[in-house]
Amino acid sequence: MKPDLPIDRVVRPLRCGRQAEAAEALAELTTRITTALEEGTMVPTPHLGLILDEILAAQTRGDWLWLADLLEYELRREVKGEG
């Protein structure tokens, strides 16, 4: 069973410039990813690690559109097992 991650709840506000709303949703997403990894419903892979590192780097730089792209395309594909 794949984890249910609220990726769109982060992506939409990021693309609309609502960083405060996106930050709250990103915190929830991070918690769900951590829980899924701990429970074994999400398998840690080297590619997932690279994606998470890049997500952190984009957030640190304040590169909100790249962060949205990473979440919407890369993370979603990895979670669905297509990565």
C-alpha positions in Angstrom: 0.0 0.0 0.0 1.4 3.4 -1.1 1.3 6.2 1.5 -1.3 8.9 1.0 0.8 12.1 0.7 -0.8 15.6 0.4 1.6 16.8 -2.3 -1.0 19.0 -4.0 -1.7 20.8 -0.7 1.9 22.0 -0.9 2.3 22.5 -4.7 -0.7 24.7 -5.3 0.2 27.4 -2.7 3.8 27.4 -3.8 2.8 28.1 -7.4 0.5 30.9 -6.2 3.1 32.6 -4.0 1.5 31.6 -0.7 4.6 30.4 1.1 3.1 30.5 4.6 0.3 28.1 3.6 2.8 25.9 1.7 5.1 25.8 4.7 2.3 24.3 6.9 1.4 21.8 4.3 5.1 20.9 3.7 5.4 20.2 7.5 2.5 17.8 7.3 4.0 16.2 4.1 7.3 15.8 5.9 5.6 14.1 8.9 3.7 11.7 6.6 6.9 10.8 4.7 8.7 10.1 8.0 5.8 8.0 9.3 5.6 6.1 6.0 9.3 5.3 6.1 9.1 4.2 9.7 6.0 2.0 9.1 7.5 0.5 6.0 4.8 1.7 3.6 7.4 3.7 1.8 10.8 2.2 1.0 13.9 4.4 1.3 15.9 4.4 -1.9 19.0 6.3 -3.0 16.8 8.2 -5.5 14.4 9.2 -2.8 17.3 10.4 -0.7 18.5 12.6 -3.6 15.0 14.0 -4.2 14.7 14.8 -0.5 18.1 16.5 -0.5 17.1 18.6 -3.5 13.8 19.5 -1.9 15.6 20.8 1.2 18.1 22.7 -0.9 15.3 24.4 -2.9 13.5 25.3 0.3 16.7 26.7 1.7 17.3 28.9 -1.4 13.7 30.0 -1.5 13.3 28.5 -4.9 9.6 27.9 -4.6 8.8 27.0 -8.2 11.7 24.4 -8.3 10.4 23.1 -5.0 6.9 22.7 -6.5 8.3 20.9 -9.5 10.3 18.5 -7.3 7.3 17.7 -5.3 4.8 17.5 -8.1 6.9 15.5 -10.6 9.9 13.8 -8.9 8.5 13.0 -5.4 5.1 11.9 -6.8 6.8 9.6 -9.4 9.0 8.1 -6.7 6.1 7.5 -4.3 4.1 5.8 -7.1 7.1 3.5 -7.8 7.8 5.0 -11.2 11.1 6.5 -10.3 
